[in-house]
Amino acid sequence: MRVKRARAHAAVVATVAAWVFVVAAVTTGLIGYLVVASQDGVREALRDAPPAQAAVQAVTRLGADPADQDAAVRAAVDDRSGGAPLAVHRSLAGGEDALTVPGSDEDARGVLVAYEDLEQHAELASGEWPEPISAAAVGDTETALHATAAEALGLTVGDEITVGEVRVVVTGTWLPADPADPFWFGEPLEVTGVDGSAYGPFVVTEDSLTAVEASPRARWRITPLADEITPGQVDGLAAALPGLPGALEDDRIDVNGVAISGDLAATAAALDADVDRGASVSAVPLVVLVAVAVVAGAQVARLLGVVREIETTLLRSRGLSAAQLVWWSVLESVAVVLPAATLGAAATVLALRAGGGPEVGAGVAAWCAAGVAAGTLALLVTGAVATARRRVEDTVAFTSRRATGAIGWTFAAVALIAAAVAIWQLRRYGSGSGASDSSSADLLATPGPALALLACAAIALLAVPFPLALAEKALAGRRRLGLLLPAWQVTRRLPVYASVVVLVVVTAGAGVLAASYSATWTGLQEDLADVRSGADVRVTFDRAGPLTAARPAESATPFGQVGGAGEAVGVLSAGARIGDESAALLAMPAAGLGTVVETRDDVFPAARVAADVTPEQAPLIGLELPEGSERLEVDTTGVAAATLLLADVDGVLAQAVVENGVAAVPAGFGTLVAADLTLAATGASEVAVTELRAAGASGPATVVPLDGAGPWAPQVEASYRIDEAEPGTVSPLSAATVAFQPGGKVRVTPQAVTDQPVPVVASQAAMDRFGLRTGDPVTMHLVGSRVDLLVTGTVPVVPGVADPVAFVADLPSITSTLLRTADLPQRISEVWLRADGGTADLAAAAEAAGLTGAAQLTDRETVRSELLDHGLARHVVPAFWSVAAAAVVLTAIGAVASAATLRRQRRGELAVLRVVGVAPSEQARSRRIEQAGMGVLAMVAGAAGGLLVAALTVTVLARAATSGVPEALDPVAGASLGALALFGVVLTAVVAAVALLQASRAGHDAAVAMPGEERR
């Protein structure tokens, strides 16, 4: 009996199975996306975090039992890990001791360090790692020195140097394998090898260090294993790690105090909050899907109840109880729903794996199938119970109720209030202004868009009766039914249409929301890529720092000659300090800033910034060499050695070392801006360049007038071992000096055009951090030297700089200032290029030209691609579109079910209408107008509601789903018009197809209807 009953309604049962299959498949895909996105986002964020923010460092003195001390630290870390996988790196460091290197800075200091597992984080540049030695041979301590420090000190493998009281021999040089590795904790000395007057680290073995240092500093750097951690473990880490300082106060660990530094706990807490917010964003399309699925499912369940009303009444009249009917429905539902849900979830898993998508686990798929099956069974059983217990008069009253009772004002008011609260909470929580520490904000905010779309549907249903009533009055006087019949039928049967209206409204709104979120999120990624890249192509050199013979100048000129390059400029991007706070400086020629830097004008107006940092007078002046000069012939007096500093048009410096009276001129550097003259004698003396001749590839040398740049003056602050200095009299390029120590070096430059501070533009974060206003002076310490600045403007964000606290300056102005204050001239750290065509093509051309060497190439298109393809919530965009597509399918299923229900309920009226003169064709036309008219009204209401919901939510959702967005970078709402148009066409086709199908069937039924059938 039960099987025959199911077979009798096979088409309806198949509709139920199709609905369950679609819902289970899309739900499994969405939840799979959510899980993968959260995990990938966590790991990527930890990998990209600055070292000091992705680690915590504990420092104390080495204990009497080093092994026990180390074990106690690792046990404390394990107890405070919250279950997260952590790595603990131990090292020992001595104090900063004076260095004794012939010809080096008299203030130079060095640090001896012993690392565990250094070979896994550093690479040998030359030589070998040090070997352990006995305490009796302390004088022969072996060391491996940071390659940059070795070059700055002029040391090579085999050289000896004294660090404090310890004589060490250099056995090798090394470089960090990854300077951004948290292993180095972002320490400037360990990453760059030079930090002011400190050089190193001098790597020795632990035995060697403890033999010469009685109580070295013991350091433990704790870093998470980014490739293994999960979002749940981040939550545990954020909760447990703040207790680590207290745990390290153990007597086995603490020797004269334990210093804790690093922001891993804060990073974990912020990341945990980001994961919660990202999960909420990812869940938004899932909630929309649930809303569409429930409405469509209600239609399918209602259809099943309607087609069985007659047989249910008959079975009840023959003694079958309501409980028995419900039990039959339960068994039938289980037999249909469970296989359909299982097949839907399995199909998604297999499709994702076959297409190379995220690997959704079997457990996730099983939970999704079970959830969909449980929800569907609840809908079907509820419908079965209602059908089994409904009285005939109740059914008639419901189907014939006038429009004013289609939806209650109370329900509409509740829907509006719930949507308003959810949207308000979403905007509040997404902006960070009111986010709480709990997940309650997530629970309130996530359903906001879905509730808002349902509220729009409720408003639409409340509004429809009024134009229909007006249409009835306007058409009531006509002799023919015409449009009056459809208006009257819809008004009379609005409760029947209510579910379809809600379904189409939510589906249309979901499409608009998907199109808006897609464009807004994509635009935000592109804007973020512009901010991160700064220029079309960036070349970041592997090692910045001072100019030396082993590290000659880099120049933008060769890059500008690469095919596809529109312009290339040299850039100095360096860390600096203002007081005790860190900051970043981005210096490039003001003339090129406006054309190379490309971002949104409301984020970084390059043209205005270029005008604000341009000095009133050219800051970098010198002797202009004849065009084509390849060498300089230099005559000097009182000079033991000479190095000329040349500048190019961008203010980039290069050295020309004078050997045997001749110095080679680097290509592109045509202005002599300074000369470093090493004194031949101590005491009072005068050093001078008496004549300068420039020669090209052929032809005689040309005398360069030494007074071509005005008077020159010695810069004592930038000199070395010079006690007094003033302009000399032997030649314009001379200095009268007093030096009481041998090896003195005086720098001579043209006298400064102005003593005014360097104009800079500050980021808003810098203005807030230091309490600055436009027009305020500020002093910055850059490469160990004082630089006076004047804030001339502010911008929301400085592109190309990771630190939000940043300043922008003109490179020639910075170069001119450092020539007067810093003894070591600096190399540029980057070259920025503007591309005439594709940025990836330009980057490839620069690499093919052999210009990059070990430099890192970054182009705008690649950065955009990485954000779009590997971002925290890259799965949310396809999730929104998946929901929109699934909603169309579910709308088709629900609309067909609703049409079938309506057809069955209205079968009796067909013959009556024929009797009163309404032809079957006119009845078909009326039914078509009903269906199409309500569908169009619902689509218009859904589109309008979707636009409103998108305007209120998509910018918040896009920001919440993207990590690392500067606070000042506001998303700009948009819409993917092409995709939206395609979606609209598909949804319109579905609505039209259902209307035509319903009209065709109505016409056919009317043609064969017999008078009296309405009484059956």
Number of C-alpha atoms within 10 A of each C-alpha: 7 12 9 9 13 17 12 12 13 12 11 19 21 13 20 26 20 20 27 28 26 21 31 28 25 24 29 28 29 26 21 23 23 24 20 17 24 23 18 19 25 23 20 17 19 24 18 14 18 18 23 23 21 27 28 23 22 19 22 21 20 23 20 12 10 14 11 13 20 20 13 18 24 20 14 20 22 18 15 21 24 19 17 23 18 20 17 19 19 21 18 25 26 21 15 17 18 19 25 20 17 11 11 14 16 14 12 19 21 24 20 30 25 24 16 13 11 15 13 9 16 16 14 18 15 16 15 16 21 19 14 15 16 11 15 8 10 16 15 16 25 26 30 30 32 27 24 26 25 23 19 20 20 16 18 18 17 13 13 19 17 16 20 16 12 17 17 22 21 24 21 24 26 24 21 23 14 13 20 17 21 25 26 21 24 20 15 15 21 22 23 23 27 25 18 15 16 21 27 26 28 25 27 25 23 17 15 25 23 18 17 17 15 11 19 21 18 24 23 21 22 24 24 24 15 19 14 12 19 20 21 15 18 28 21 18 24 24 17 18 22 16 16 20 17 10 17 23 15 15 11 17 27 18 19 10 13 20 13 17 16 19 17 25 22 15 20 26 21 15 22 22 22 21 26 21 26 29 22 26 27 28 22 22 29 26 19 27 27 21 22 30 25 18 22 29 27 21 28 28 25 22 26 23 20 21 16 18 17 12 12 22 17 12 15 16 10 9 8 13 15 19 13 12 19 21 15 18 21 18 13 18 22 16 12 20 27 21 15 26 31 21 18 28 29 20 18 22 23 14 13 15 12 10 8 9 15 17 17 24 12 12 9 17 26 15 14 26 29 18 15 27 25 15 18 26 22 14 19 26 20 18 22 27 17 15 23 22 16 15 11 12 8 9 13 11 10 14 17 15 16 18 21 17 12 21 16 13 14 9 12 20 14 14 20 20 15 18 25 17 15 24 24 17 21 30 21 16 20 27 16 13 9 13 19 12 9 10 14 10 21 23 14 19 25 26 25 26 31 27 25 26 33 26 26 29 27 24 19 22 27 18 11 18 20 14 12 19 15 12 15 18 11 11 18 15 10 10 7 12 17 15 17 19 21 22 24 20 16 23 24 18 19 25 22 21 22 20 20 26 27 28 33 34 32 36 32 31 34 33 30 32 29 30 28 27 28 25 20 25 30 22 20 24 24 20 22 24 25 23 26 20 25 24 28 27 28 25 25 20 18 14 19 20 22 20 21 19 12 10 16 15 19 19 26 23 19 14 27 20 13 19 15 20 23 17 19 26 27 28 27 24 21 18 17 19 17 15 12 6 10 14 21 24 23 21 24 29 24 25 17 21 25 16 17 21 22 22 22 12 11 13 17 22 17 23 17 15 23 23 15 20 27 22 20 9 10 12 21 24 23 22 19 18 23 17 11 15 22 20 19 25 20 19 16 19 16 16 19 15 18 24 17 22 25 25 25 21 17 24 27 27 28 27 27 23 21 18 13 10 14 17 20 18 24 19 14 20 25 21 20 24 25 28 26 24 26 21 27 17 19 15 15 13 17 22 28 25 21 15 17 19 20 23 21 16 10 9 7 10 17 16 15 17 14 20 14 13 18 14 16 24 23 27 27 22 16 22 24 22 19 24 16 17 22 17 22 19 13 15 18 22 27 29 27 19 24 20 21 14 13 15 19 22 26 30 29 29 26 26 18 16 12 12 10 12 18 26 25 31 27 30 24 22 22 22 21 12 12 13 9 16 15 14 13 12 17 17 14 20 16 20 23 17 19 16 19 17 21 20 24 20 23 23 24 20 26 30 25 18 20 15 20 20 22 27 30 28 29 30 28 27 25 24 24 22 21 22 25 25 20 22 23 19 21 21 25 29 20 25 25 29 30 24 24 14 13 16 23 19 18 24 27 12 17 23 18 11 14 8 14 17 10 10 16 13 19 21 26 25 18 18 20 22 14 13 20 20 12 15 20 27 29 21 22 28 20 15 25 27 23 21 28 28 19 22 31 26 21 28 30 23 22 30 28 25 26 25 24 21 20 18 17 13 15 13 16 20 17 24 23 18 17 18 12 8 12 18 17 23 16 20 25 23 21 23 26 23 20 22 26 20 18 22 26 17 17 28 25 17 25 29 25 18 28 29 20 18 25 26 16 17 22 27 24 25 27 29 25 26 27 21 20 12 18 17 13 15 18 17 21 14 21 19 21 16 13 10 16 19 14 12 21 18 12 15 25 18 13 20 25 18 16 23 26 19 19 24 27 19 17 24 23 15 19 25 16 11 20 15 15 11 13 14 7 5
